[in-house]
Amino acid sequence: MRTGINFGTQESREVPPTENLFIGGDFNGHIGETADGYDEVHGGFGFGERNGGGTLLLDFAKVFGLVIAKSNFLKRKEHLVTFQNAVAKTQIDYLLLRRCDSGLCKDCKVIPSETLVTQHRLLVLDIGIRFKLRKMSARGKPRIRWGALTKDKAQELECRLSAMGAWRSSGDANTM
């Protein structure tokens, strides 16, 4: 997993498709409240009016197969504002992820009471990642289940090992 605030086009191309890609930062662009032609990247739940910076961000996301996580969740106004000062309340901080990984995103929200920097609010992305369990044989040596060994099977095993010459019980266990 790689993250970054100043993520250029070259760096985003270098992340293999097998890795999850999350891009977050202060993009100084307004994506607007509605998708308006950017349905595949904008979920339709934005804030304010779109500007040139927001259009550039949406175009970037469209070209690289990304989605803007925050726009996929309906929130109250105070949970959309990421930047606030005496003059304005805006949404300029965003988290982007690959469209194919959008199922991992459970929620994206602003924590209004937390101030990360003087005027910015904390933007949080909740994701659910499942780890694939590997089979026992893939982890290392196979386990021998001695508890399932019956007396008859133990005698048969002893006979086979004796016939092979692999079983000699002479001497100390450490030297054997």
PyMOL commands that set and color helices and strands:
alter all, ss='L'
color gray80, all
select helices_A, chain A and resi 9-14+52-63+69-72+77-79+99-104+136-139+146-148+151-164
alter helices_A, ss='H'
color red, helices_A
select strands_A, chain A and resi 22-26+66-68+83-84+89-90+93-98+105-115+121-127
alter strands_A, ss='S'
color yellow, strands_A
deselect
rebuild
show_as cartoon
